[in-house]
Amino acid sequence: MTIGERLLKLRKEKNISQEELANELDVSRQTISKWETDQSQPDFDKIIPLCEFFGITSDELLTGNTNIKEAKEINVKSNYARNIAIAVMMYIFGVISIILFAAQFDLPIVGLSILLSLSALATGLLVYNGIYYSRESREEKVTKKNNICKQVIGIVDAIFVTVYLIISFATMAWHITWIIFLILGVVDEIIKLIFNLKEVDKEDNNE
């Protein structure tokens, strides 16, 4: 793949026009067109701005070597998945504790305390996950961001509903457990805020 083909691919992935890219680099649209069709190549003083704009290294742009970037993406995805798994396990252990202490030891308050503590830790981990890894992937497309946001919210909603039902049936305190849905609403808004901050950061970087 030539430099021009890589530039064309990067521009399409970022979903911007030749004119928009030209404005970012302070060149003409015709210059961008010539670069992408390999009629000419970017001047040396445009290599760094191009790399910064697309979030790549000069080696990636000039040679197409993406091994370092791919390894970083794999590591980021692995850590993201691991943190999600830990958070889910915390919710599960919290649910188990409420069942165990309520059914076996007749101490629902203790089980509820453990559940709320683990839920708080798991929620904090999810929030951290969203903040940290949304920054790591700030160059992803908006549609992909929305899909990830919906998936995270879906997982959290399912966990909270399960916790609500289990606590309610175990304690029969239906007049109190509805508070869980208030907490869920706050958590959902926090998740949305995290993903929206990602888009704001992206817009600020483009200004």
LINQUI-V788067 format. One line per field, one symbol per residue. ss: DSSP state (H for helix, E for strand, L for the rest). psi: psi as a letter, one per 20 degrees, with the letter a starting at -180 (. if undefined). burial: b if it has 16 or more other C-alpha atoms within 10 Angstrom, else e. A space follows every 50 residues. Layout:
# LINQUI-V788067
ss=???
psi=???
burial=???
This chain:
# LINQUI-V788067
ss=LLHHHHHHHHHHHHLLLHHHHHHHHLLLHHHHHHHHLLLLLLLHHHHHHH HHHHLLLHHHHHHLLLHHHHHHHHHHHHHHHHHHHHHHHHHHHHHHHHHH HHHLLLLHHHHHHHHHHHHHHHHHHHHHHHHHHHHHLLLLLHHHHHHHHH HHHHHHHHHHHHHHHHHHHHHLLHHHHLHHHHHHHHHHHHHHHHHHHHHH HHHHHHL
psi=prgghgggggghhilqrhgghghhilrrhhggghghjkhrqqrhiigghg ghgilrrhggghijojgggggggggghghghghggggghggghgghghgg hghhilmhgghhggghghhgggghggggggggihhhkijrqhhhghgggh gghggggggggggggggghhikmhihiihhhggggggghgghgghhhghg hghhhi.
burial=eebbebbbebbeebeeebbebbeeeeeebebbbebbbeeebbeeeebeeb bebbeebbebbbeeeeeeeeeeeeebeeebeebbeebbebbbebbbbbbb bbeeeeebebbbebbbebbeebbebbbebbbebbbeebbeebeebeeebe ebbeebbebbeebbebbbebbeeeeebeeeeeebeebbeebbbbbbbbbe eeeeeee
